[in-house]
Amino acid sequence: MFGFGSKSAVNELDPRALDAMIRGGDAIVVDVRESSEFASGHIPGAINQPLSSFDPAALPAAPGKTVVLVCAGGKRSAMALDKCARAAAAVDTHLHGGMAAWMQANLPTQR
């Protein structure tokens, strides 16, 4: 039935919380948008691993840090989190609202 089941918990960060984590050295950002989207502007220091070829086993090792997935609006990063859950990868966090929310918060981007 809808709303019940074994769906894993997902942590959603708002842009300001992610910015604070990045500034504190507590996060590694993985952008799951396609390469052309990533090239048009991304969070400084982000790593690009497009959802079309996303492999949880290829995520960077991040001892003591949180790997945070990002996309344009939050849908693809949530799909990548589902792949992580199925692969038993210890990644459960994404940017709520994606790059749209990041840019709306006037946070820095890199090209």
For each residue, the residues with C-beta under 8 A, 3 or more apart:
1: 4
2:
3:
4: 1
5:
6:
7:
8: 81 85 92
9: 92
10: 78 81 92 93 94
11: 92 93 94
12: 74 93 94 95 96
13: 17 18 21 68 93 94 95 96
14: 17 18 95 96 97 101 105
15: 18 19 95 97 101 102 104 105 107
16: 19 20 105 107
17: 13 14 20 21
18: 13 14 15 21 22 27 29 43 68 95 102
19: 15 16 22 23 105 107
20: 16 17 23 24
21: 13 17 18 24 26 27 66 68
22: 18 19 25 26 27 29 43 44 45
23: 19 20
24: 20 21 27
25: 22 65
26: 21 22 64 65 66
27: 18 21 22 24 65 66 67 68
28: 47 60 62 65 66 67 68
29: 18 22 43 45 46 47 68 70 95
30: 46 47 48 49 59 60 67 68 69 70 80
31: 38 42 43 46 47 48 49 69 70 71 99
32: 49 50 51 54 69 70 71 76 77 80
33: 37 38 42 48 50 51 70 71 72 76 99
34: 37 38 50 51 52
35: 38 39 48 50
36: 39 40
37: 33 34 40 72
38: 31 33 34 35 42 46 48 50
39: 35 36 42 111
40: 36 37 111
41: 99 103 109 110 111
42: 31 33 38 39 46 48 70 99 109 110 111
43: 18 22 29 31 46 70 99 102 107 108 109 110
44: 22 108 109 110
45: 22 29 110
46: 29 30 31 38 42 43 70 110
47: 28 29 30 31 60
48: 30 31 33 35 38 42
49: 30 31 32 53 54 55 58 59
50: 32 33 34 35 38 53 54
51: 32 33 34 54 71 76 79 80
52: 34
53: 49 50
54: 32 49 50 51 58 80 83
55: 49 58 59
56: 59 80 83 84 87 89 91
57: 87 89
58: 49 54 55
59: 30 49 55 56 62 67 84 89 91
60: 28 30 47 67
61:
62: 28 59 65 66 67
63:
64: 26
65: 25 26 27 28 62
66: 21 26 27 28 62 93
67: 27 28 30 59 60 62 91 93
68: 13 18 21 27 28 29 30 93 94 95
69: 30 31 32 77 80 81 91 93 94 95
70: 29 30 31 32 33 42 43 46 77 94 95 98 99 102
71: 31 32 33 51 74 75 76 77 80 94 98 99
72: 33 37 75 76 98 99 100
73: 97 98 99 100 101
74: 12 71 77 78 94 95 96 97 98 101
75: 71 72 78 79 98
76: 32 33 51 71 72 79 80 98
77: 32 69 70 71 74 80 81 94 95 98
78: 10 74 75 81 82 94
79: 51 75 76 82 83
80: 30 32 51 54 56 69 71 76 77 83 84 94
81: 8 10 69 77 78 84 85 91 92 93 94
82: 78 79 85 86
83: 54 56 79 80 86 87 89
84: 56 59 80 81 87 89 90 91 92
85: 8 81 82 88 89 92
86: 82 83
87: 56 57 83 84
88: 85
89: 56 57 59 83 84 85
90: 84
91: 56 59 67 69 81 84
92: 8 9 10 11 81 84 85
93: 10 11 12 13 66 67 68 69 81
94: 10 11 12 13 68 69 70 71 74 77 78 80 81
95: 12 13 14 15 18 29 68 69 70 74 77 98 99 101 102
96: 12 13 14 74 101
97: 14 15 73 74 100 101 102 104
98: 70 71 72 73 74 75 76 77 95 101 102
99: 31 33 41 42 43 70 71 72 73 95 102 103 109
100: 72 73 97 103 104
101: 14 15 73 74 95 96 97 98 104 105
102: 15 18 43 70 95 97 98 99 105 107 109
103: 41 99 100 106 107 109
104: 15 97 100 101
105: 14 15 16 19 101 102
106: 103
107: 15 16 19 43 102 103
108: 43 44
109: 41 42 43 44 99 102 103
110: 41 42 43 44 45 46
111: 39 40 41 42
